[in-house]
């Protein structure tokens, strides 16, 4: 759902540019305001996820995504491109941090080779969302000939995903309560996270970061 909605502008680029009479440079603001804050925000989002808890973080970041998509859609309804840019900025405040906060769920419920399979399945779902957006969003616009209609579909999908996240949080909480009852253990003590922990990360971690940055930098811009 996140990747379906986050890539709505890409699928509607010719229509948006024609509707607002703007060039590519101004259209790209819709992606710039999303991407620039996320140079730092995923790190902060990861810290908040560790500090506040996975369930709380997933629900909050998911709600921010819904608000951002709502403002983006309302901007299209009002024919206000600046409002659409603001909506994309709000969307970006929650989008990448939401992705970060979802990872602990996978690590908690899956282990060993099952974790790799679950992560691979999740990445496949990401690509499916992007492909579905590229296929269906232009069709919704051609069917309605109204710019905000396909964006409203994206908002509905994001809202449905957020509700699913609430249900997932409920299941996770009940599983924790059951585990505590069966083990007879008290509440687990939280491990405090500190920025000083960065210096303890192995060198291979930084090589992985460099590889990740080069890989995504080489194709994300083109794919959008």
NORDA-V572211 format. One record per residue. N is the residue number from 1. RES is the residue in one small letter. PSI is psi in whole degrees, -180 to 180 (999 if undefined). Layout:
n=N res=RES psi=PSI
n=N res=RES psi=PSI
This chain:
n=1 res=x psi=-43
n=2 res=x psi=-46
n=3 res=x psi=-25
n=4 res=x psi=-51
n=5 res=x psi=-39
n=6 res=x psi=-23
n=7 res=x psi=13
n=8 res=x psi=-44
n=9 res=x psi=-38
n=10 res=x psi=-42
n=11 res=x psi=-19
n=12 res=x psi=15
n=13 res=x psi=-53
n=14 res=x psi=-39
n=15 res=x psi=-42
n=16 res=x psi=-44
n=17 res=x psi=-38
n=18 res=x psi=-41
n=19 res=x psi=-44
n=20 res=x psi=-2
n=21 res=x psi=56
n=22 res=x psi=160
n=23 res=x psi=174
n=24 res=x psi=-39
n=25 res=x psi=-44
n=26 res=x psi=-37
n=27 res=x psi=-39
n=28 res=x psi=-12
n=29 res=x psi=-32
n=30 res=x psi=-26
n=31 res=x psi=-31
n=32 res=x psi=-45
n=33 res=x psi=-22
n=34 res=x psi=-41
n=35 res=x psi=-40
n=36 res=x psi=-46
n=37 res=x psi=-26
n=38 res=x psi=6
n=39 res=x psi=-32
n=40 res=x psi=-35
n=41 res=x psi=-38
n=42 res=x psi=-35
n=43 res=x psi=-46
n=44 res=x psi=-41
n=45 res=x psi=-38
n=46 res=x psi=-41
n=47 res=x psi=-45
n=48 res=x psi=-36
n=49 res=x psi=-43
n=50 res=x psi=-37
n=51 res=x psi=-43
n=52 res=x psi=-20
n=53 res=x psi=147
n=54 res=x psi=-46
n=55 res=x psi=-45
n=56 res=x psi=-44
n=57 res=x psi=-45
n=58 res=x psi=-44
n=59 res=x psi=-40
n=60 res=x psi=-48
n=61 res=x psi=-37
n=62 res=x psi=-38
n=63 res=x psi=-37
n=64 res=x psi=-39
n=65 res=x psi=-43
n=66 res=x psi=-44
n=67 res=x psi=-45
n=68 res=x psi=-44
n=69 res=x psi=-34
n=70 res=x psi=-44
n=71 res=x psi=-41
n=72 res=x psi=-45
n=73 res=x psi=-42
n=74 res=x psi=-34
n=75 res=x psi=-40
n=76 res=x psi=-39
n=77 res=x psi=-41
n=78 res=x psi=-4
n=79 res=x psi=43
n=80 res=x psi=102
n=81 res=x psi=-36
n=82 res=x psi=-38
n=83 res=x psi=-35
n=84 res=x psi=-39
n=85 res=x psi=-42
n=86 res=x psi=-41
n=87 res=x psi=-40
n=88 res=x psi=-36
n=89 res=x psi=-46
n=90 res=x psi=-41
n=91 res=x psi=-43
n=92 res=x psi=-28
n=93 res=x psi=-30
n=94 res=x psi=-25
n=95 res=x psi=-61
n=96 res=x psi=-33
n=97 res=x psi=-33
n=98 res=x psi=-42
n=99 res=x psi=-43
n=100 res=x psi=-43
n=101 res=x psi=-17
n=102 res=x psi=-24
n=103 res=x psi=-42
n=104 res=x psi=-29
n=105 res=x psi=-46
n=106 res=x psi=-45
n=107 res=x psi=-29
n=108 res=x psi=-41
n=109 res=x psi=-15
n=110 res=x psi=148
n=111 res=x psi=162
n=112 res=x psi=-137
n=113 res=x psi=-24
n=114 res=x psi=-31
n=115 res=x psi=-43
n=116 res=x psi=-41
n=117 res=x psi=-44
n=118 res=x psi=-41
n=119 res=x psi=-41
n=120 res=x psi=-39
n=121 res=x psi=-41
n=122 res=x psi=-42
n=123 res=x psi=-35
n=124 res=x psi=-38
n=125 res=x psi=-36
n=126 res=x psi=-49
n=127 res=x psi=-34
n=128 res=x psi=-41
n=129 res=x psi=-42
n=130 res=x psi=-42
n=131 res=x psi=-41
n=132 res=x psi=-40
n=133 res=x psi=-47
n=134 res=x psi=-31
n=135 res=x psi=-48
n=136 res=x psi=-36
n=137 res=x psi=-47
n=138 res=x psi=-33
n=139 res=x psi=-39
n=140 res=x psi=-37
n=141 res=x psi=-44
n=142 res=x psi=-35
n=143 res=x psi=-41
n=144 res=x psi=-27
n=145 res=x psi=28
n=146 res=x psi=125
n=147 res=x psi=-37
n=148 res=x psi=-14
n=149 res=x psi=-52
n=150 res=x psi=-28
n=151 res=x psi=-33
n=152 res=x psi=-35
n=153 res=x psi=-44
n=154 res=x psi=-39
n=155 res=x psi=-40
n=156 res=x psi=-41
n=157 res=x psi=-41
n=158 res=x psi=-40
n=159 res=x psi=-42
n=160 res=x psi=-39
n=161 res=x psi=-38
n=162 res=x psi=-42
n=163 res=x psi=-39
n=164 res=x psi=-37
n=165 res=x psi=-37
n=166 res=x psi=-43
n=167 res=x psi=-40
n=168 res=x psi=-40
n=169 res=x psi=-39
n=170 res=x psi=-45
n=171 res=x psi=-42
n=172 res=x psi=-41
n=173 res=x psi=-44
n=174 res=x psi=-37
n=175 res=x psi=-39
n=176 res=x psi=-43
n=177 res=x psi=-41
n=178 res=x psi=-39
n=179 res=x psi=-40
n=180 res=x psi=-37
n=181 res=x psi=-42
n=182 res=x psi=-37
n=183 res=x psi=-21
n=184 res=x psi=13
n=185 res=x psi=154
n=186 res=x psi=-172
n=187 res=x psi=134
n=188 res=x psi=140
n=189 res=x psi=133
n=190 res=x psi=141
n=191 res=x psi=121
n=192 res=x psi=135
n=193 res=x psi=137
n=194 res=x psi=148
n=195 res=x psi=-22
n=196 res=x psi=-18
n=197 res=x psi=-19
n=198 res=x psi=-38
n=199 res=x psi=-15
n=200 res=x psi=-4
n=201 res=x psi=142
n=202 res=x psi=159
n=203 res=x psi=-35
n=204 res=x psi=-27
n=205 res=x psi=-42
n=206 res=x psi=-32
n=207 res=x psi=-39
n=208 res=x psi=-42
n=209 res=x psi=-44
n=210 res=x psi=-44
n=211 res=x psi=-43
n=212 res=x psi=-44
n=213 res=x psi=-44
n=214 res=x psi=-43
n=215 res=x psi=-51
n=216 res=x psi=-38
n=217 res=x psi=-24
n=218 res=x psi=-21
n=219 res=x psi=-18
n=220 res=x psi=-46
n=221 res=x psi=-40
n=222 res=x psi=-40
n=223 res=x psi=-29
n=224 res=x psi=999
